[in-house]
Amino acid sequence: MWYWILFGLIIFLIIMQVVVASRFKKTLVHYSSVPNKSNKTGAEIAREILAKNGISNVTVIKAGKEGVDHYDPRKNHIMLSPSIYDSSSIAAASVAAHEVGHAIQWGKRELGIRFRDTLAQPIGIISNIGSVMMNIGFTLLIFGLIFGSNSSYGTFVFWILVPGVVVYGATALFQLVTLPIEYNASYKAKKQLQTMGFITTEDERIATKKVLNAAALTYVMALITTLAVFALYLLKLLAIIGSRR
């Protein structure tokens, strides 16, 4: 019975993930039409914050499509979507400053972001290798819930669940390490925007907080969902092992 309860929880969390992502997009769209008082674009704000923090080896470039905003420590560039790069909105200032926050983390060689970078490559390899088996395993797990752990079907499910446990466990670890890094980058973004005068009013401060918090919540929901799926895989795997003793 608890399998089904946990499975139902996962379905609920997946739905909530979609809702949270949709809310972030709506928040971003809304504040993309609200100009910041400094009247500076996301690109200008990013470059000025970088200069203020003594970071001269990072360039700010415009992406060819939307939704790909990120800082790449290997290429030493901050890539901003066209709607962020060219816009002088609250949303543009918030997103641009957040990405610069990551550049500042790297510039200071902060432990958290270095640890995440160390994990990124091996976890990426694990995820790529195990993703197909993991997806098959999730489908078979549903049937396994029906057939039970003691059936001959349980043996097949067992060997499919193993890579699923590894992949979801590794993904959860990476997301867990990533979460405080994202919150810290947002904290740095808000601090830089205020101290450098890009955000000057209380309304702007609240708007910036809403944009960054909505973005951070997507990471929170992703982690919770991954942990729930990991728990379902692991508990089912342990049940199969226990039934054979």
C-alpha positions in Angstrom: 0.0 0.0 0.0 2.8 2.4 0.9 4.2 1.9 -2.6 1.0 3.4 -4.1 1.0 6.3 -1.6 4.6 7.2 -2.5 3.8 6.8 -6.2 0.8 9.1 -5.8 3.0 11.6 -4.0 5.4 11.5 -7.0 2.6 12.2 -9.4 1.5 15.1 -7.2 5.1 16.5 -7.0 5.5 16.2 -10.8 2.3 18.3 -11.2 3.6 20.8 -8.7 6.9 21.0 -10.6 5.0 22.0 -13.7 2.9 24.5 -11.7 6.1 26.1 -10.1 7.8 26.3 -13.5 4.7 27.9 -15.0 4.6 30.4 -12.1 8.3 31.3 -12.7 7.6 31.9 -16.4 4.6 34.1 -15.6 6.6 36.1 -13.0 9.5 36.5 -15.5 7.1 37.7 -18.2 5.3 40.1 -15.9 8.5 41.8 -14.7 10.0 41.8 -18.2 7.5 44.6 -18.9 8.5 46.5 -15.7 11.5 48.8 -16.4 14.2 49.2 -13.7 14.9 52.7 -12.6 18.5 52.7 -13.7 17.3 52.1 -17.3 20.3 49.8 -18.0 20.1 46.5 -19.9 20.9 43.1 -18.4 24.2 43.1 -20.3 25.2 46.5 -19.0 24.3 45.6 -15.5 26.2 42.3 -15.7 29.4 44.0 -17.1 29.3 46.7 -14.4 28.9 44.2 -11.5 31.7 42.2 -12.9 34.0 45.3 -13.1 33.0 46.3 -9.6 34.1 43.0 -8.3 37.4 43.0 -10.2 36.4 40.2 -12.6 38.0 41.2 -15.9 38.3 37.8 -17.6 34.6 37.1 -18.0 32.7 38.3 -21.1 28.9 38.8 -21.4 27.5 37.4 -24.6 24.0 37.3 -26.2 22.5 33.8 -26.8 20.8 32.9 -30.0 17.6 31.7 -28.2 15.7 32.2 -25.0 16.0 30.4 -21.7 19.7 29.5 -21.8 21.0 32.1 -19.3 24.1 30.7 -17.5 27.6 31.3 -16.5 30.2 28.9 -18.0 33.4 28.9 -15.9 35.3 26.9 -18.6 34.6 29.4 -21.4 34.6 32.4 -19.0 31.5 33.9 -20.3 28.0 34.7 -19.1 25.4 33.9 -21.7 22.1 35.9 -21.6 18.9 35.3 -23.5 18.1 38.2 -26.0 15.2 39.3 -23.8 17.6 39.6 -20.8 20.7 40.9 -22.7 18.8 43.8 -24.4 16.1 44.6 -21.9 16.2 47.2 -19.1 13.5 45.5 -17.1 13.4 44.2 -13.5 13.5 40.7 -14.8 16.6 41.3 -16.9 18.4 43.0 -14.0 17.6 40.1 -11.7 18.6 37.3 -14.1 21.8 39.0 -15.2 22.8 39.8 -11.7 22.1 36.2 -10.6 24.4 34.8 -13.3 27.1 37.3 -12.3 26.6 35.9 -8.8 27.9 32.6 -10.1 30.9 34.3 -11.7 31.7 35.9 -8.3 31.4 32.5 -6.6 34.0 31.2 -9.1 36.1 34.3 -8.8 36.3 33.7 -5.0 36.8 30.0 -5.5 34.1 29.2 -3.1 34.0 25.6 -1.8 30.4 24.9 -2.7 30.6 25.7 -6.4 34.0 23.9 -6.7 32.5 20.8 -5.2 29.5 21.0 -7.5 31.8 21.2 -10.5 33.7 18.2 -9.3 30.5 16.2 -9.2 29.1 17.5 -12.5 31.1 15.4 -14.9 30.8 11.9 -13.2 27.1 12.4 -12.4 26.6 13.5 -16.0 28.2 10.3 -17.2 26.1 8.2 -14.8 22.9 10.0 -15.9 23.6 9.5 -19.6 24.4 5.8 -19.2 21.6 5.0 -16.9 18.8 7.2 -18.3 17.4 4.7 -20.7 17.3 1.8 -18.2 16.0 4.2 -15.6 13.0 5.2 -17.8 12.3 1.5 -18.6 12.7 0.7 -14.9 10.1 3.3 -13.9 7.6 1.8 -16.3 8.4 -1.7 -15.1 8.2 -0.6 -11.5 4.5 0.1 -11.9 4.0 -3.5 -13.1 6.2 -4.6 -10.3 3.9 -3.0 -7.8 1.1 -5.1 -9.3 3.0 -8.4 -9.6 4.7 -8.1 -6.3 8.2 -8.7 -5.0 7.9 -12.5 -4.7 7.0 -13.2 -8.4 9.5 -14.2 -11.0 8.9 -10.8 -12.5 10.6 -9.4 -9.4 14.0 -10.6 -10.6 13.6 -8.7 -13.9 12.5 -5.6 -12.0 15.4 -5.9 -9.6 18.0 -5.6 -12.3 16.2 -2.7 -13.9 15.8 -0.8 -10.6 19.5 -0.9 -9.7 20.6 1.7 -12.3 17.5 3.8 -11.4 18.6 3.9 -7.8 22.1 4.9 -8.8 21.0 7.6 -11.3 18.3 9.2 -9.1 20.6 9.0 -6.1 23.4 10.8 -8.0 21.0 13.3 -9.4 19.6 14.0 -5.9 23.1 14.6 -4.6 23.9 17.0 -7.4 20.7 18.9 -6.9 21.2 19.0 -3.1 24.7 20.6 -3.6 23.3 22.9 -6.3 20.4 24.4 -4.2 22.5 26.5 -1.7 24.7 27.6 -4.5 21.7 29.0 -6.4 20.3 30.7 -3.3 23.7 32.2 -2.6 24.0 33.5 -6.2 20.5 35.1 -5.8 21.6 36.7 -2.5 24.7 38.1 -4.2 22.5 39.4 -7.0 20.2 41.3 -4.7 23.1 42.7 -2.7 24.9 43.9 -5.8 21.8 45.4 -7.4 21.1 47.4 -4.3 24.6 48.5 -3.3 25.4 49.6 -6.9 22.1 51.6 -7.2 20.5 49.5 -10.0 17.6 48.8 -7.6 16.6 52.0 -5.7 13.0 51.6 -4.5 11.2 49.2 -2.2 8.9 48.1 -5.1 12.0 47.2 -7.2 13.5 45.3 -4.2 10.3 43.3 -3.8 10.0 42.7 -7.5 13.6 41.4 -7.7 13.0 39.1 -4.8 9.9 37.7 -6.4 11.8 36.9 -9.6 14.7 35.3 -7.9 12.6 33.4 -5.4 10.4 32.0 -8.1 13.5 30.8 -9.9 14.9 29.2 -6.8 11.6 27.4 -6.1 12.0 25.4 -9.3 15.3 24.0 -7.9 13.6 23.1 -4.6 10.7 21.2 -6.4 13.1 19.4 -8.7 15.1 18.2 -5.6 12.0 17.1 -3.7 10.6 15.2 -6.7 14.0 13.5 -7.4 14.2 12.4 -3.7 10.7 11.0 -3.8 11.4 8.9 -7.0 14.7 7.8 -5.5 12.9 6.6 -2.3 10.4 4.7 -4.4 13.1 2.9 -6.4 15.2 2.2 -3.3 12.3 0.9 -1.1 11.1 -1.4 -3.9 14.6 -2.7 -4.4 15.0 -3.4 -0.7 11.7 -5.1 -0.7 12.8 -7.5 -3.4 16.1 -8.2 -1.6 14.2 -8.8 1.6 11.8 -11.2 0.1 14.7 -13.4 -1.0 16.3 -13.8 2.4 
